[in-house]
């Protein structure tokens, strides 16, 4: 059971990390785009990244379940706890920074089904009144921060499994 949970938690953390890392790796090129092009490119992420985004909360739950299976106080326990915290921080950055800007990028898009419901929770009030470069920077750099924490979480899970 422990081995299976380690594989599940690590795989889910890798999927979550891959998405934020993909966004972070696009940053240099996207920062060179003029306003019109940037605004045209931004909506292409939906619904793809929205669908894959389920890996983030599920990876947190898997890390929590894994933590419950480990002996308290062991090195694997502490590494898994560190992973859990890193994954939770990455997800928290999404909800407190990234997600709030998404409504600005999705203005005029006809979202349906789960995507429409998901982005209805954006809490992006005030985003429309800000300069697009401020919103761009917030969105882009939040993904860099998320990638760092997701990567640290993944590394901690791999280290915990290797012990």
C-alpha atoms as one frame of an Amber mdcrd trajectory, in Angstrom:
protein
   0.000   0.000   0.000   2.819   2.401   0.895   4.650   1.799  -2.384   1.482
   2.353  -4.408   0.712   5.569  -2.537   4.243   6.851  -3.122   3.883   6.205
  -6.850   0.456   7.859  -6.977   1.526  10.919  -4.970   4.723  11.358  -6.964
   2.963  10.978 -10.316   0.270  13.499  -9.399   2.888  15.944  -8.107   4.819
  15.538 -11.376   1.713  16.336 -13.434   0.987  19.395 -11.288   4.603  20.543
 -11.536   4.680  20.031 -15.305   1.854  22.503 -15.832   3.323  25.326 -13.791
   6.774  24.639 -15.235   5.372  24.800 -18.771   3.955  28.249 -18.036   7.200
  29.374 -16.406   9.260  28.253 -19.407   7.085  30.355 -21.712   7.781  33.519
 -19.742  10.794  34.855 -21.706   8.998  34.632 -25.030   5.652  35.870 -23.773
   7.175  38.901 -22.068   8.273  40.136 -25.519   4.748  40.031 -26.954   2.896
  43.283 -27.603  -0.463  43.785 -25.866  -2.688  42.629 -28.739  -0.718  39.439
 -29.309  -0.468  38.631 -25.603  -4.213  39.104 -25.137  -4.864  36.902 -28.174
  -2.547  34.140 -26.945  -3.657  34.003 -23.318  -7.083  32.316 -23.829  -5.546
  29.317 -25.639  -4.717  27.723 -22.285  -8.364  27.029 -21.567  -9.738  24.394
 -21.181  -6.549  22.286 -21.423  -4.758  23.555 -18.344  -8.083  23.723 -16.505
  -8.651  20.007 -17.069  -5.125  19.106 -15.983  -5.425  21.403 -12.990  -7.291
  18.728 -11.044  -3.886  17.145 -10.422  -2.989  19.934  -7.984  -5.622  19.401
  -5.278  -5.506  15.645  -5.819  -1.695  15.644  -5.405  -2.123  17.452  -2.089
  -4.644  14.843  -0.939  -2.355  12.022  -2.105   0.598  13.525  -0.224  -1.587
  13.804   2.875  -2.667  10.157   2.530   0.971   9.145   2.062   1.950  11.101
   5.149  -0.610   9.147   7.171   1.039   5.882   6.093   4.546   6.875   7.162
   6.031   6.471  10.637   5.846   9.829  12.401   9.236  11.434  12.877  11.006
   9.388  10.188  13.003  11.151   7.492  10.452  10.002   4.891   7.697  11.529
   7.033   9.456  14.915   7.215  10.262  14.936   3.510   6.668  14.067   2.671
   5.445  16.791   5.018   7.760  19.255   3.264   6.370  18.063  -0.086   2.813
  18.508   1.157   3.561  22.054   2.290   5.271  22.934  -1.013   2.364  21.542
  -3.043  -0.124  23.422  -0.867   1.833  26.676  -1.257   1.939  26.253  -5.047
  -1.811  25.670  -5.086  -2.382  28.597  -2.720  -0.438  30.893  -5.062  -2.748
  29.804  -7.855  -5.902  30.762  -5.937  -4.580  33.970  -4.394  -2.646  35.368
  -7.370  -3.016  33.523 -10.675  -6.711  32.669 -10.666  -7.729  36.223  -9.853
  -6.230  37.428 -13.144  -7.804  34.722 -15.315 -11.122  36.560 -15.744  -9.265
  39.417 -17.419  -7.755  37.064 -20.011 -11.057  35.299 -20.557 -13.177  38.393
 -21.202 -15.375  37.703 -24.199 -14.660  33.949 -24.236 -17.645  31.623 -24.346
 -16.782  29.065 -21.682 -19.094  26.138 -21.124 -19.622  23.345 -18.643 -17.022
  22.759 -15.964 -14.746  25.515 -17.327 -17.512  28.108 -16.987 -18.241  26.988
 -13.426 -14.555  26.920 -12.505 -13.845  30.427 -13.750 -17.024  31.753 -12.145
 -15.076  31.345  -8.876 -12.338  33.691 -10.074 -12.825  36.484  -7.586 -11.157
  38.738 -10.119 -12.920  41.923  -9.165 -10.701  44.885  -9.892  -8.540  43.070
 -12.437 -10.132  44.956 -15.331  -9.120  48.309 -13.874  -5.418  47.472 -13.793
  -2.848  47.940 -16.527  -2.489  44.800 -18.668   1.287  44.649 -18.039   0.710
  44.551 -14.280  -1.721  41.671 -14.756   0.647  39.954 -17.204   3.549  40.194
 -14.773   1.410  38.940 -11.891   0.193  35.969 -13.950   3.578  35.070 -15.440
   5.672  35.422 -12.289   3.084  33.611 -10.177   3.658  30.599 -12.419   7.402
  30.830 -11.834   6.800  30.800  -8.076   4.335  27.927  -8.450   6.859  25.975
 -10.534   9.536  26.430  -7.875   7.291  25.158  -5.070   5.871  22.333  -7.186
   9.401  21.251  -8.157  10.529  21.315  -4.530   7.470  19.261  -3.586   8.211
  16.707  -6.287  11.875  16.462  -5.289  10.892  15.946  -1.649   8.489  13.141
  -2.615  11.140  11.455  -4.763  13.673  11.725  -1.927  11.161  10.334   0.565
  10.472   7.365  -1.709  14.175   6.742  -2.302  14.952   6.430   1.416
